[in-house]
Every structure is written in C-alpha cells, then in structure tokens.
Amino acid sequence: PAAAPAPAARKARQCNADYRWTMPKVTAFLEALARCGCVAGAARSVGMSRQSAYRLRARLAGTRFVAAFDGARKQGVRARFAA
C-alpha cells in the first residue's frame, strides 16, 4: 500500500496581540512618539500602521489617551527640531 502524503504544514496562527492595540503597545507607541514626533514611525515601531493609530485616537476620543497622544507628538516634534 502507498503511504499517505504528509499533511501540509500549517501556518502558525497570529495572536490577537500581533495585530491589535494592547496596553504594552500603546505605552511603547506613546514613548516612541514622544521621541520622534512622527505618528507613522512610532506606529511602525510597535508593528502597527499610522492609520490604525489615528483610528485608535478617534475611538478613544474624550479619554486621557487623546491628551497623551497630542502631548507626546508635540514633545517629539520639539525634540526633533532641537536636534
């Protein structure tokens, strides 16, 4: 009898944390944003997109996150121009 073909290797499932905003990602994003002032660069540094960062900001409108986002961006812009 012929041997059955080996099953195809399955691609490892992504954890939700890989493509969703988590508290550690938000914290790291805000820290990166405070350093560089660039939303796209800060988002990329945590594996997210610029668009998703702005969607998160819109979704959390009226919370402390918006103030932290704006403050970190301003701090990063000032740091970039000071350098």
C-alpha positions in Angstrom: 0.0 0.0 0.0 1.1 3.5 -0.9 2.0 5.8 2.0 -0.4 8.7 2.6 1.0 12.1 1.7 2.3 14.1 4.7 -0.1 16.8 5.8 0.8 20.3 4.8 2.5 22.3 7.5 0.0 24.8 8.9 0.9 28.4 9.3 1.1 29.4 12.9 -1.9 31.4 13.9 -1.3 35.0 14.8 -2.0 36.0 18.4 -4.6 38.8 18.6 -1.9 41.0 20.3 0.0 40.8 17.0 -2.5 42.9 15.1 -4.4 44.7 17.8 -3.6 47.6 20.2 -2.6 46.3 23.6 -1.6 48.3 26.6 2.1 47.5 26.2 1.8 48.5 22.5 0.1 51.8 23.4 2.7 52.6 26.0 5.6 51.8 23.6 3.8 53.8 20.9 3.5 56.9 23.1 7.1 56.6 24.2 8.3 56.4 20.6 6.0 59.2 19.5 7.5 61.4 22.3 11.0 60.7 20.9 10.3 61.1 17.2 7.1 63.1 16.8 6.2 61.1 13.8 2.9 59.0 14.1 3.9 56.7 11.2 7.3 56.0 12.6 6.1 55.4 16.1 3.3 53.1 14.9 5.7 51.1 12.8 8.0 50.7 15.8 5.3 48.7 17.5 4.1 46.8 14.4 1.1 48.9 13.7 0.1 51.4 11.0 -0.3 55.1 11.0 -4.0 54.7 10.1 -4.6 52.3 13.0 -3.0 54.8 15.4 -5.4 57.5 14.2 -8.4 55.1 14.4 -7.4 54.3 18.0 -7.2 58.0 18.8 -10.7 58.6 17.3 -12.1 55.6 19.1 -10.8 56.8 22.4 -11.9 60.4 21.9 -12.7 62.1 25.2 -10.2 59.9 27.2 -6.8 60.6 28.6 -5.2 58.8 25.6 -6.0 61.7 23.3 -4.2 64.2 25.6 -1.3 61.8 25.9 -1.2 61.3 22.1 -1.2 65.0 21.4 1.3 65.7 24.2 3.7 63.0 23.0 3.5 64.2 19.4 4.3 67.8 20.4 7.1 66.7 22.6 8.6 64.6 19.8 8.3 67.4 17.3 10.1 69.7 19.7 12.8 67.1 20.3 13.3 66.6 16.6 13.7 70.3 15.9 16.0 70.7 18.9 18.3 68.0 17.5 
